[in-house]
Amino acid sequence: MTKVKTTINIDSEIMKTIKMIAVSKNKTQTEIINTYLKQSIINETEATHKETLKERIKRLGLEDEVNITNEKTYNPKSNNFKKIIGSVQAPKNFNPVKAIDEIHK
């Protein structure tokens, strides 16, 4: 993944919160900010009807953070979708239900 260095202005209260979260999770502030920005992108981005969960994860740059463990049986177009059993390993703030719902729209 390519990284870009930039300067942004962040509200001081938000930055204090980011620092506290980073310390409590033993992560850097950059890691916390990137995680939350990725989550916001997931929440704001519309998925196309043809986009699979794997494609969406790749498009959002989350391949290293999200692993579909039932990838061989995952079929979002199946009428029996609710019967599919499996698990997804994702970042703590990732909302898989919302991501799947957006794919089905």
N, CA, C and O atoms as CSV, one atom per row, in Angstrom:
chain,resi,resn,atom,element,x,y,z
A,1,MET,N,N,0.845,-1.169,0.000
A,1,MET,CA,C,0.000,0.000,0.000
A,1,MET,C,C,0.895,1.238,0.000
A,1,MET,O,O,1.847,1.320,0.776
A,2,THR,N,N,0.591,2.187,-0.860
A,2,THR,CA,C,1.336,3.437,-0.937
A,2,THR,C,C,0.864,4.372,0.162
A,2,THR,O,O,-0.332,4.486,0.429
A,3,LYS,N,N,1.810,5.031,0.788
A,3,LYS,CA,C,1.454,5.988,1.835
A,3,LYS,C,C,1.746,7.393,1.349
A,3,LYS,O,O,2.690,7.619,0.592
A,4,VAL,N,N,0.922,8.341,1.794
A,4,VAL,CA,C,1.071,9.740,1.425
A,4,VAL,C,C,1.164,10.548,2.703
A,4,VAL,O,O,0.358,10.376,3.617
A,5,LYS,N,N,2.134,11.415,2.763
A,5,LYS,CA,C,2.272,12.296,3.921
A,5,LYS,C,C,1.570,13.602,3.595
A,5,LYS,O,O,1.801,14.198,2.543
A,6,THR,N,N,0.700,14.048,4.518
A,6,THR,CA,C,-0.048,15.271,4.280
A,6,THR,C,C,-0.253,16.002,5.605
A,6,THR,O,O,-0.016,15.444,6.676
A,7,THR,N,N,-0.684,17.228,5.521
A,7,THR,CA,C,-0.985,18.020,6.712
A,7,THR,C,C,-2.474,18.310,6.721
A,7,THR,O,O,-3.029,18.806,5.740
A,8,ILE,N,N,-3.119,17.992,7.844
A,8,ILE,CA,C,-4.537,18.303,7.991
A,8,ILE,C,C,-4.749,18.958,9.348
A,8,ILE,O,O,-3.946,18.785,10.264
A,9,ASN,N,N,-5.832,19.707,9.466
A,9,ASN,CA,C,-6.191,20.333,10.739
A,9,ASN,C,C,-7.286,19.509,11.391
A,9,ASN,O,O,-8.367,19.344,10.826
A,10,ILE,N,N,-7.007,18.991,12.582
A,10,ILE,CA,C,-7.957,18.160,13.316
A,10,ILE,C,C,-8.334,18.882,14.596
A,10,ILE,O,O,-7.471,19.423,15.287
A,11,ASP,N,N,-9.601,18.891,14.908
A,11,ASP,CA,C,-10.112,19.477,16.140
A,11,ASP,C,C,-9.318,18.934,17.333
A,11,ASP,O,O,-9.042,17.736,17.399
A,12,SER,N,N,-8.957,19.792,18.257
A,12,SER,CA,C,-8.105,19.381,19.383
A,12,SER,C,C,-8.758,18.309,20.256
A,12,SER,O,O,-8.066,17.427,20.764
A,13,GLU,N,N,-10.063,18.370,20.435
A,13,GLU,CA,C,-10.749,17.351,21.239
A,13,GLU,C,C,-10.718,15.987,20.543
A,13,GLU,O,O,-10.562,14.951,21.189
A,14,ILE,N,N,-10.866,16.005,19.234
A,14,ILE,CA,C,-10.789,14.754,18.476
A,14,ILE,C,C,-9.381,14.181,18.579
A,14,ILE,O,O,-9.215,12.975,18.762
A,15,MET,N,N,-8.371,15.032,18.463
A,15,MET,CA,C,-6.986,14.567,18.542
A,15,MET,C,C,-6.678,13.990,19.921
A,15,MET,O,O,-5.966,12.992,20.028
A,16,LYS,N,N,-7.204,14.605,20.971
A,16,LYS,CA,C,-7.008,14.063,22.325
A,16,LYS,C,C,-7.607,12.663,22.434
A,16,LYS,O,O,-7.016,11.761,23.027
A,17,THR,N,N,-8.784,12.507,21.853
A,17,THR,CA,C,-9.456,11.202,21.873
A,17,THR,C,C,-8.654,10.176,21.084
A,17,THR,O,O,-8.495,9.037,21.523
A,18,ILE,N,N,-8.155,10.572,19.929
A,18,ILE,CA,C,-7.337,9.675,19.111
A,18,ILE,C,C,-6.100,9.236,19.890
A,18,ILE,O,O,-5.734,8.060,19.868
A,19,LYS,N,N,-5.463,10.167,20.570
A,19,LYS,CA,C,-4.274,9.834,21.368
A,19,LYS,C,C,-4.613,8.840,22.468
A,19,LYS,O,O,-3.859,7.896,22.707
A,20,MET,N,N,-5.746,9.046,23.144
A,20,MET,CA,C,-6.151,8.128,24.221
A,20,MET,C,C,-6.453,6.735,23.665
A,20,MET,O,O,-6.066,5.726,24.255
A,21,ILE,N,N,-7.139,6.689,22.540
A,21,ILE,CA,C,-7.457,5.396,21.925
A,21,ILE,C,C,-6.169,4.687,21.506
A,21,ILE,O,O,-6.017,3.485,21.726
A,22,ALA,N,N,-5.248,5.433,20.904
A,22,ALA,CA,C,-3.980,4.849,20.451
A,22,ALA,C,C,-3.209,4.249,21.622
A,22,ALA,O,O,-2.687,3.139,21.525
A,23,VAL,N,N,-3.141,4.980,22.717
A,23,VAL,CA,C,-2.430,4.478,23.901
A,23,VAL,C,C,-3.129,3.241,24.460
A,23,VAL,O,O,-2.472,2.258,24.803
A,24,SER,N,N,-4.456,3.287,24.554
A,24,SER,CA,C,-5.189,2.156,25.130
A,24,SER,C,C,-5.096,0.898,24.272
A,24,SER,O,O,-5.179,-0.213,24.794
A,25,LYS,N,N,-4.925,1.061,22.957
A,25,LYS,CA,C,-4.832,-0.091,22.058
A,25,LYS,C,C,-3.390,-0.422,21.678
A,25,LYS,O,O,-3.139,-1.332,20.887
A,26,ASN,N,N,-2.449,0.325,22.249
A,26,ASN,CA,C,-1.026,0.126,21.960
A,26,ASN,C,C,-0.758,0.230,20.448
A,26,ASN,O,O,-0.045,-0.589,19.870
A,27,LYS,N,N,-1.350,1.258,19.830
A,27,LYS,CA,C,-1.177,1.522,18.404
A,27,LYS,C,C,-0.749,2.965,18.229
A,27,LYS,O,O,-0.814,3.765,19.161
A,28,THR,N,N,-0.309,3.287,17.016
A,28,THR,CA,C,0.067,4.669,16.744
A,28,THR,C,C,-1.186,5.483,16.410
A,28,THR,O,O,-2.230,4.933,16.062
A,29,GLN,N,N,-1.055,6.785,16.524
A,29,GLN,CA,C,-2.163,7.659,16.163
A,29,GLN,C,C,-2.490,7.509,14.672
A,29,GLN,O,O,-3.655,7.561,14.279
A,30,THR,N,N,-1.468,7.325,13.860
A,30,THR,CA,C,-1.678,7.133,12.420
A,30,THR,C,C,-2.504,5.875,12.163
A,30,THR,O,O,-3.408,5.895,11.327
A,31,GLU,N,N,-2.209,4.784,12.865
A,31,GLU,CA,C,-2.978,3.550,12.696
A,31,GLU,C,C,-4.441,3.765,13.069
A,31,GLU,O,O,-5.339,3.293,12.372
A,32,ILE,N,N,-4.678,4.471,14.158
A,32,ILE,CA,C,-6.050,4.727,14.602
A,32,ILE,C,C,-6.778,5.593,13.578
A,32,ILE,O,O,-7.910,5.286,13.203
A,33,ILE,N,N,-6.149,6.657,13.128
A,33,ILE,CA,C,-6.778,7.553,12.149
A,33,ILE,C,C,-7.073,6.800,10.860
A,33,ILE,O,O,-8.167,6.932,10.311
A,34,ASN,N,N,-6.116,6.010,10.362
A,34,ASN,CA,C,-6.347,5.242,9.136
A,34,ASN,C,C,-7.484,4.247,9.295
A,34,ASN,O,O,-8.301,4.092,8.387
A,35,THR,N,N,-7.548,3.569,10.438
A,35,THR,CA,C,-8.627,2.608,10.693
A,35,THR,C,C,-9.975,3.303,10.666
A,35,THR,O,O,-10.915,2.807,10.045
A,36,TYR,N,N,-10.083,4.444,11.331
A,36,TYR,CA,C,-11.358,5.157,11.388
A,36,TYR,C,C,-11.723,5.763,10.038
A,36,TYR,O,O,-12.900,5.806,9.681
A,37,LEU,N,N,-10.736,6.230,9.288
A,37,LEU,CA,C,-11.023,6.751,7.957
A,37,LEU,C,C,-11.512,5.629,7.035
A,37,LEU,O,O,-12.455,5.819,6.267
A,38,LYS,N,N,-10.874,4.470,7.115
A,38,LYS,CA,C,-11.320,3.333,6.303
A,38,LYS,C,C,-12.749,2.950,6.659
A,38,LYS,O,O,-13.556,2.662,5.774
A,39,GLN,N,N,-13.071,2.945,7.969
A,39,GLN,CA,C,-14.425,2.611,8.397
A,39,GLN,C,C,-15.421,3.630,7.854
A,39,GLN,O,O,-16.515,3.261,7.427
A,40,SER,N,N,-15.053,4.892,7.868
A,40,SER,CA,C,-15.940,5.926,7.328
A,40,SER,C,C,-16.146,5.752,5.838
A,40,SER,O,O,-17.247,5.964,5.330
A,41,ILE,N,N,-15.092,5.367,5.136
A,41,ILE,CA,C,-15.219,5.123,3.698
A,41,ILE,C,C,-16.184,3.973,3.449
A,41,ILE,O,O,-17.012,4.036,2.540
A,42,ILE,N,N,-16.078,2.927,4.253
A,42,ILE,CA,C,-17.001,1.792,4.127
A,42,ILE,C,C,-18.432,2.274,4.327
A,42,ILE,O,O,-19.329,1.889,3.577
A,43,ASN,N,N,-18.646,3.101,5.320
A,43,ASN,CA,C,-19.988,3.586,5.622
A,43,ASN,C,C,-20.528,4.532,4.558
A,43,ASN,O,O,-21.742,4.609,4.370
A,44,GLU,N,N,-19.667,5.245,3.868
A,44,GLU,CA,C,-20.096,6.250,2.896
A,44,GLU,C,C,-20.128,5.749,1.458
A,44,GLU,O,O,-20.836,6.307,0.620
A,45,THR,N,N,-19.371,4.708,1.171
A,45,THR,CA,C,-19.222,4.245,-0.207
A,45,THR,C,C,-20.360,3.330,-0.596
A,45,THR,O,O,-20.732,2.429,0.157
A,46,GLU,N,N,-20.906,3.558,-1.757
A,46,GLU,CA,C,-21.956,2.698,-2.285
A,46,GLU,C,C,-21.315,1.546,-3.042
A,46,GLU,O,O,-20.401,1.759,-3.839
A,47,ALA,N,N,-21.781,0.343,-2.803
A,47,ALA,CA,C,-21.297,-0.826,-3.543
A,47,ALA,C,C,-22.132,-0.997,-4.802
A,47,ALA,O,O,-23.330,-0.712,-4.801
A,48,THR,N,N,-21.513,-1.456,-5.861
A,48,THR,CA,C,-22.265,-1.729,-7.078
A,48,THR,C,C,-22.925,-3.098,-6.955
A,48,THR,O,O,-22.526,-3.904,-6.114
A,49,HIS,N,N,-23.929,-3.368,-7.784
A,49,HIS,CA,C,-24.619,-4.653,-7.735
A,49,HIS,C,C,-23.699,-5.802,-8.091
A,49,HIS,O,O,-23.900,-6.921,-7.618
A,50,LYS,N,N,-22.703,-5.554,-8.905
A,50,LYS,CA,C,-21.815,-6.611,-9.360
A,50,LYS,C,C,-20.602,-6.793,-8.462
A,50,LYS,O,O,-19.862,-7.761,-8.635
A,51,GLU,N,N,-20.374,-5.903,-7.516
A,51,GLU,CA,C,-19.191,-5.956,-6.661
A,51,GLU,C,C,-19.363,-7.013,-5.578
A,51,GLU,O,O,-20.354,-7.014,-4.848
A,52,THR,N,N,-18.393,-7.906,-5.485
A,52,THR,CA,C,-18.423,-8.925,-4.436
A,52,THR,C,C,-17.830,-8.358,-3.158
A,52,THR,O,O,-17.201,-7.300,-3.172
A,53,LEU,N,N,-18.031,-9.063,-2.057
A,53,LEU,CA,C,-17.464,-8.629,-0.786
A,53,LEU,C,C,-15.941,-8.572,-0.890
A,53,LEU,O,O,-15.318,-7.634,-0.394
A,54,LYS,N,N,-15.348,-9.566,-1.529
A,54,LYS,CA,C,-13.885,-9.599,-1.697
A,54,LYS,C,C,-13.409,-8.391,-2.507
A,54,LYS,O,O,-12.405,-7.771,-2.158
A,55,GLU,N,N,-14.126,-8.053,-3.588
A,55,GLU,CA,C,-13.761,-6.896,-4.411
A,55,GLU,C,C,-13.896,-5.596,-3.628
A,55,GLU,O,O,-13.061,-4.700,-3.747
A,56,ARG,N,N,-14.946,-5.501,-2.833
A,56,ARG,CA,C,-15.161,-4.297,-2.015
A,56,ARG,C,C,-14.044,-4.126,-0.993
A,56,ARG,O,O,-13.536,-3.022,-0.797
A,57,ILE,N,N,-13.669,-5.218,-0.347
A,57,ILE,CA,C,-12.590,-5.182,0.639
A,57,ILE,C,C,-11.291,-4.734,-0.025
A,57,ILE,O,O,-10.556,-3.917,0.529
A,58,LYS,N,N,-11.009,-5.271,-1.216
A,58,LYS,CA,C,-9.798,-4.890,-1.947
A,58,LYS,C,C,-9.854,-3.427,-2.366
A,58,LYS,O,O,-8.869,-2.704,-2.216
A,59,ARG,N,N,-11.005,-2.976,-2.896
A,59,ARG,CA,C,-11.150,-1.588,-3.342
A,59,ARG,C,C,-10.915,-0.603,-2.197
A,59,ARG,O,O,-10.376,0.485,-2.400
A,60,LEU,N,N,-11.324,-0.997,-1.005
A,60,LEU,CA,C,-11.165,-0.117,0.154
A,60,LEU,C,C,-9.802,-0.270,0.828
A,60,LEU,O,O,-9.531,0.386,1.834
A,61,GLY,N,N,-8.948,-1.130,0.280
A,61,GLY,CA,C,-7.602,-1.299,0.831
A,61,GLY,C,C,-7.565,-2.019,2.158
A,61,GLY,O,O,-6.683,-1.763,2.978
A,62,LEU,N,N,-8.515,-2.924,2.387
A,62,LEU,CA,C,-8.611,-3.606,3.675
A,62,LEU,C,C,-8.166,-5.067,3.614
A,62,LEU,O,O,-8.447,-5.829,4.540
A,63,GLU,N,N,-7.469,-5.479,2.528
A,63,GLU,CA,C,-7.096,-6.883,2.390
A,63,GLU,C,C,-6.281,-7.397,3.566
A,63,GLU,O,O,-6.409,-8.559,3.949
A,64,ASP,N,N,-5.443,-6.541,4.144
A,64,ASP,CA,C,-4.600,-6.965,5.254
A,64,ASP,C,C,-5.346,-6.992,6.582
A,64,ASP,O,O,-4.845,-7.536,7.566
A,65,GLU,N,N,-6.539,-6.409,6.615
A,65,GLU,CA,C,-7.289,-6.321,7.858
A,65,GLU,C,C,-8.530,-7.197,7.892
A,65,GLU,O,O,-9.026,-7.525,8.970
A,66,VAL,N,N,-9.038,-7.579,6.729
A,66,VAL,CA,C,-10.278,-8.355,6.657
A,66,VAL,C,C,-9.997,-9.660,5.927
A,66,VAL,O,O,-9.416,-9.665,4.842
A,67,ASN,N,N,-10.414,-10.758,6.530
A,67,ASN,CA,C,-10.209,-12.072,5.926
A,67,ASN,C,C,-11.549,-12.793,5.855
A,67,ASN,O,O,-12.196,-12.994,6.883
A,68,ILE,N,N,-11.976,-13.187,4.647
A,68,ILE,CA,C,-13.216,-13.945,4.490
A,68,ILE,C,C,-12.857,-15.415,4.643
A,68,ILE,O,O,-12.238,-15.999,3.753
A,69,THR,N,N,-13.238,-16.018,5.762
A,69,THR,CA,C,-12.842,-17.399,6.012
A,69,THR,C,C,-13.734,-18.401,5.297
A,69,THR,O,O,-13.349,-19.560,5.148
A,70,ASN,N,N,-14.907,-17.989,4.853
A,70,ASN,CA,C,-15.791,-18.896,4.121
A,70,ASN,C,C,-15.870,-18.494,2.648
A,70,ASN,O,O,-16.928,-18.595,2.026
A,71,GLU,N,N,-14.769,-18.047,2.108
A,71,GLU,CA,C,-14.722,-17.498,0.758
A,71,GLU,C,C,-15.221,-18.486,-0.304
A,71,GLU,O,O,-15.843,-18.063,-1.278
A,72,LYS,N,N,-14.966,-19.783,-0.140
A,72,LYS,CA,C,-15.378,-20.764,-1.146
A,72,LYS,C,C,-16.888,-20.977,-1.163
A,72,LYS,O,O,-17.448,-21.341,-2.196
A,73,THR,N,N,-17.551,-20.754,-0.031
A,73,THR,CA,C,-18.995,-20.974,0.024
A,73,THR,C,C,-19.787,-19.676,-0.015
A,73,THR,O,O,-21.014,-19.715,-0.105
A,74,TYR,N,N,-19.127,-18.535,0.048
A,74,TYR,CA,C,-19.813,-17.238,0.054
A,74,TYR,C,C,-20.429,-16.982,-1.311
A,74,TYR,O,O,-19.726,-16.981,-2.322
A,75,ASN,N,N,-21.730,-16.768,-1.345
A,75,ASN,CA,C,-22.447,-16.477,-2.582
A,75,ASN,C,C,-23.546,-15.464,-2.284
A,75,ASN,O,O,-24.645,-15.847,-1.884
A,76,PRO,N,N,-23.262,-14.166,-2.473
A,76,PRO,CA,C,-24.251,-13.144,-2.128
A,76,PRO,C,C,-25.500,-13.182,-2.999
A,76,PRO,O,O,-26.510,-12.574,-2.644
A,77,LYS,N,N,-25.455,-13.887,-4.140
A,77,LYS,CA,C,-26.607,-13.941,-5.032
A,77,LYS,C,C,-27.509,-15.134,-4.727
A,77,LYS,O,O,-28.567,-15.288,-5.337
A,78,SER,N,N,-27.096,-15.968,-3.796
A,78,SER,CA,C,-27.866,-17.163,-3.459
A,78,SER,C,C,-29.170,-16.789,-2.756
A,78,SER,O,O,-29.197,-15.879,-1.928
A,79,ASN,N,N,-30.262,-17.507,-3.096
A,79,ASN,CA,C,-31.529,-17.305,-2.389
A,79,ASN,C,C,-31.454,-17.837,-0.968
A,79,ASN,O,O,-32.268,-17.483,-0.114
A,80,ASN,N,N,-30.481,-18.680,-0.728
A,80,ASN,CA,C,-30.300,-19.257,0.608
A,80,ASN,C,C,-29.198,-18.542,1.378
A,80,ASN,O,O,-28.563,-19.143,2.244
A,81,PHE,N,N,-28.958,-17.253,1.071
A,81,PHE,CA,C,-27.860,-16.516,1.687
A,81,PHE,C,C,-27.884,-16.586,3.210
A,81,PHE,O,O,-26.836,-16.693,3.847
A,82,LYS,N,N,-29.063,-16.526,3.784
A,82,LYS,CA,C,-29.166,-16.529,5.246
A,82,LYS,C,C,-28.733,-17.849,5.860
A,82,LYS,O,O,-28.453,-17.912,7.057
A,83,LYS,N,N,-28.674,-18.905,5.055
A,83,LYS,CA,C,-28.273,-20.212,5.557
A,83,LYS,C,C,-26.761,-20.429,5.513
A,83,LYS,O,O,-26.265,-21.407,6.074
A,84,ILE,N,N,-26.023,-19.534,4.856
A,84,ILE,CA,C,-24.574,-19.692,4.745
A,84,ILE,C,C,-23.952,-19.468,6.126
A,84,ILE,O,O,-24.254,-18.495,6.818
A,85,ILE,N,N,-23.095,-20.380,6.490
A,85,ILE,CA,C,-22.434,-20.287,7.789
A,85,ILE,C,C,-20.954,-20.047,7.548
A,85,ILE,O,O,-20.357,-20.675,6.674
A,86,GLY,N,N,-20.361,-19.152,8.311
A,86,GLY,CA,C,-18.946,-18.853,8.197
A,86,GLY,C,C,-18.601,-17.713,9.121
A,86,GLY,O,O,-19.432,-17.274,9.915
A,87,SER,N,N,-17.395,-17.241,9.021
A,87,SER,CA,C,-16.999,-16.129,9.862
A,87,SER,C,C,-16.116,-15.179,9.082
A,87,SER,O,O,-15.494,-15.554,8.088
A,88,VAL,N,N,-16.072,-13.945,9.548
A,88,VAL,CA,C,-15.249,-12.915,8.938
A,88,VAL,C,C,-14.402,-12.309,10.038
A,88,VAL,O,O,-14.916,-11.958,11.099
A,89,GLN,N,N,-13.121,-12.184,9.795
A,89,GLN,CA,C,-12.236,-11.537,10.752
A,89,GLN,C,C,-11.992,-10.128,10.232
A,89,GLN,O,O,-11.501,-9.953,9.117
A,90,ALA,N,N,-12.330,-9.127,11.029
A,90,ALA,CA,C,-12.259,-7.748,10.565
A,90,ALA,C,C,-11.800,-6.830,11.696
A,90,ALA,O,O,-11.767,-7.232,12.859
A,91,PRO,N,N,-11.444,-5.588,11.343
A,91,PRO,CA,C,-11.073,-4.626,12.387
A,91,PRO,C,C,-12.223,-4.437,13.372
A,91,PRO,O,O,-13.384,-4.663,13.031
A,92,LYS,N,N,-11.903,-4.030,14.570
A,92,LYS,CA,C,-12.879,-3.907,15.651
A,92,LYS,C,C,-14.101,-3.064,15.278
A,92,LYS,O,O,-15.218,-3.428,15.643
A,93,ASN,N,N,-13.926,-1.966,14.574
A,93,ASN,CA,C,-15.041,-1.068,14.271
A,93,ASN,C,C,-15.714,-1.358,12.930
A,93,ASN,O,O,-16.609,-0.619,12.521
A,94,PHE,N,N,-15.299,-2.417,12.246
A,94,PHE,CA,C,-15.879,-2.791,10.964
A,94,PHE,C,C,-17.289,-3.335,11.186
A,94,PHE,O,O,-17.508,-4.149,12.083
A,95,ASN,N,N,-18.244,-2.889,10.372
A,95,ASN,CA,C,-19.625,-3.334,10.495
A,95,ASN,C,C,-19.942,-4.280,9.334
A,95,ASN,O,O,-20.376,-3.824,8.276
A,96,PRO,N,N,-19.731,-5.595,9.513
A,96,PRO,CA,C,-19.931,-6.532,8.400
A,96,PRO,C,C,-21.380,-6.617,7.947
A,96,PRO,O,O,-21.630,-6.819,6.759
A,97,VAL,N,N,-22.327,-6.471,8.837
A,97,VAL,CA,C,-23.731,-6.533,8.454
A,97,VAL,C,C,-24.055,-5.402,7.485
A,97,VAL,O,O,-24.712,-5.616,6.466
A,98,LYS,N,N,-23.595,-4.208,7.807
A,98,LYS,CA,C,-23.833,-3.067,6.939
A,98,LYS,C,C,-23.148,-3.251,5.587
A,98,LYS,O,O,-23.725,-2.933,4.548
A,99,ALA,N,N,-21.908,-3.767,5.601
A,99,ALA,CA,C,-21.172,-3.988,4.348
A,99,ALA,C,C,-21.907,-5.000,3.465
A,99,ALA,O,O,-22.026,-4.796,2.257
A,100,ILE,N,N,-22.394,-6.072,4.053
A,100,ILE,CA,C,-23.112,-7.089,3.281
A,100,ILE,C,C,-24.435,-6.531,2.768
A,100,ILE,O,O,-24.813,-6.775,1.622
A,101,ASP,N,N,-25.138,-5.780,3.618
A,101,ASP,CA,C,-26.397,-5.163,3.178
A,101,ASP,C,C,-26.178,-4.239,1.990
A,101,ASP,O,O,-26.995,-4.210,1.069
A,102,GLU,N,N,-25.072,-3.475,2.001
A,102,GLU,CA,C,-24.783,-2.560,0.906
A,102,GLU,C,C,-24.486,-3.323,-0.382
A,102,GLU,O,O,-24.845,-2.866,-1.467
A,103,ILE,N,N,-23.849,-4.457,-0.273
A,103,ILE,CA,C,-23.560,-5.278,-1.454
A,103,ILE,C,C,-24.845,-5.802,-2.060
A,103,ILE,O,O,-24.957,-5.907,-3.282
A,104,HIS,N,N,-25.809,-6.131,-1.230
A,104,HIS,CA,C,-27.067,-6.707,-1.703
A,104,HIS,C,C,-28.004,-5.666,-2.304
A,104,HIS,O,O,-28.975,-6.034,-2.966
A,105,LYS,N,N,-27.746,-4.392,-2.094
A,105,LYS,CA,C,-28.620,-3.334,-2.630
A,105,LYS,C,C,-28.525,-3.278,-4.142
A,105,LYS,O,O,-29.186,-2.452,-4.772
